[in-house]
Amino acid sequence: MSRRRAFTLGEVLIALAVLAAAGALAASALTRLLADRSRLDAQVEAAEAAVNALEEARARPWDGLTPEWAAARPTPPALARWPGSKLTVKVEPEPGRPRVRRVTAEVSWERGEMVPWPAVSLTTLLAARTTGGKP
């Protein structure tokens, strides 16, 4: 009678353990990849929202470019899918340059206990289009 070769129970358990470890590593890598992708998607949308806010400021009349206008800017609907996202726009005079204003648009996230994402901040300097009759 000939003996059949087969795997022993120990060999099968070792193979299953190696397979389970490889699966756990793959799942961990996939989870990290998806989290990074979400963060990058949020940062791209935040950059677009900040650029749009700066473009709106550029299109406004000089007299309408005020801190009150900036404070009244709502968070755009495009950022609504990112919980805790907030757009902050600031208009400040540029020191030493009387007809220039600094406009800053920043998108930040309040994520509670999760690791915070870095804020996206863009700044531009806008000058009056005319000198207002001044030389």
Secondary structure, DSSP 8 states (H G I E B T S, - for coil): --------HHHHHHHHHHHHHHHHHHHHHHHHHHHHHHHHHHHHHHHHHHHHHHHHHHHS-GGG--HHHHHT----GGGTTSTTEEEEEEEEEETTEEEEEEEEEEEEE--TTS-----EEEEEEEE-SS-TT--
